[in-house]
Amino acid sequence: MTNLFIAPILFHYDFLETLCREAAALLSVNLNDENKYQQFKMAIFLSFNRYLSDSLLFLPKEEAENLLSQLTPAIQSENEEKTLNILNSQIDFFSEVRSEFLNIIKTLNK
């Protein structure tokens, strides 16, 4: 798998919007200010994609490379539905990655 930063979840995906709202609720962050919202969204975007990419490093090399080759066209075409379908069907633990990410955020609020 490449050493470059991969962003399977793009900045404009609804998945990211939902993740941001959930994270903001966990942290009791008021995102009514558009500038603060964009900053928060950027932080979630970078953090979640990095967390997801790091999680993929646990896959066998061949499996990770196959996944990346499947994801690349979906990411390049900015097709959220296809991207999420690939992630959900090829990575048994994708929903767990999302849950774990939100649990980490929840612990920040303690």
C-alpha positions as CSV (number, residue, x, y, z in Angstrom):
1,M,0.0,0.0,0.0
2,T,1.2,3.5,-0.8
3,N,2.8,5.7,1.9
4,L,0.8,8.7,0.7
5,F,-2.1,10.0,2.7
6,I,-5.3,8.6,1.2
7,A,-8.6,10.3,1.8
8,P,-11.3,7.7,0.9
9,I,-13.9,9.9,2.6
10,L,-14.0,13.2,0.6
11,F,-14.6,16.6,2.1
12,H,-18.1,17.0,0.5
13,Y,-19.4,13.5,1.4
14,D,-22.6,13.3,3.4
15,F,-20.8,10.6,5.5
16,L,-18.4,13.3,6.7
17,E,-21.3,15.8,7.5
18,T,-23.0,13.1,9.6
19,L,-19.7,12.2,11.3
20,C,-19.1,15.9,12.1
21,R,-22.5,16.4,13.6
22,E,-22.1,13.3,15.8
23,A,-18.6,14.4,16.9
24,A,-19.8,17.9,17.7
25,A,-22.6,16.5,19.7
26,L,-20.2,14.3,21.7
27,L,-18.0,17.2,22.4
28,S,-20.9,19.7,23.0
29,V,-19.4,21.9,20.3
30,N,-21.6,24.7,18.9
31,L,-21.0,24.8,15.2
32,N,-23.4,27.7,14.4
33,D,-20.4,29.9,13.3
34,E,-19.6,28.8,9.7
35,N,-15.9,29.5,10.1
36,K,-15.7,27.3,13.2
37,Y,-17.7,24.6,11.5
38,Q,-15.4,24.5,8.5
39,Q,-12.4,24.3,10.8
40,F,-14.0,21.5,12.8
41,K,-15.0,19.7,9.6
42,M,-11.4,19.9,8.3
43,A,-10.1,18.4,11.6
44,I,-12.6,15.5,11.4
45,F,-11.8,15.0,7.7
46,L,-8.1,14.7,8.3
47,S,-8.4,12.8,11.5
48,F,-10.9,10.2,10.3
49,N,-9.2,9.6,7.0
50,R,-5.9,9.1,8.8
51,Y,-7.5,6.8,11.3
52,L,-9.1,4.8,8.5
53,S,-5.8,4.7,6.5
54,D,-3.9,3.5,9.6
55,S,-6.5,0.8,10.2
56,L,-6.0,-0.4,6.6
57,L,-2.3,-1.0,7.3
58,F,-3.4,-4.1,9.3
59,L,-4.7,-5.7,6.2
60,P,-2.3,-8.1,4.3
61,K,-0.4,-6.1,1.7
62,E,-2.1,-7.8,-1.3
63,E,-5.5,-7.2,0.2
64,A,-4.7,-3.5,0.9
65,E,-3.4,-3.0,-2.6
66,N,-6.5,-4.6,-4.1
67,L,-8.7,-2.4,-2.0
68,L,-6.8,0.7,-3.0
69,S,-7.1,-0.2,-6.7
70,Q,-10.9,-0.6,-6.2
71,L,-11.3,2.6,-4.3
72,T,-9.2,4.8,-6.6
73,P,-11.8,5.1,-9.4
74,A,-14.6,5.8,-6.9
75,I,-12.5,8.4,-5.1
76,Q,-11.4,10.0,-8.4
77,S,-15.0,10.2,-9.6
78,E,-16.0,11.6,-6.2
79,N,-18.7,8.9,-6.0
80,E,-19.7,8.6,-2.4
81,E,-22.1,5.7,-2.8
82,K,-19.6,3.6,-4.6
83,T,-16.8,4.5,-2.2
84,L,-18.9,3.6,0.8
85,N,-20.1,0.4,-0.9
86,I,-16.5,-0.7,-1.5
87,L,-15.5,0.2,2.1
88,N,-18.4,-1.6,3.6
89,S,-18.1,-4.7,1.4
90,Q,-14.3,-5.1,1.4
91,I,-13.5,-4.1,4.9
92,D,-15.4,-6.2,7.5
93,F,-14.4,-3.7,10.2
94,F,-15.3,-0.4,8.5
95,S,-18.3,0.3,10.8
96,E,-16.1,-0.6,13.7
97,V,-13.5,2.0,12.6
98,R,-16.2,4.6,12.5
99,S,-17.5,3.6,16.0
100,E,-14.0,3.5,17.4
101,F,-13.2,6.9,16.0
102,L,-16.3,8.4,17.7
103,N,-15.4,6.6,21.0
104,I,-12.0,8.3,20.9
105,I,-13.7,11.7,20.4
106,K,-16.1,10.8,23.3
107,T,-13.1,10.3,25.6
108,L,-11.7,13.7,24.7
109,N,-14.8,15.2,26.4
110,K,-14.0,13.7,29.8
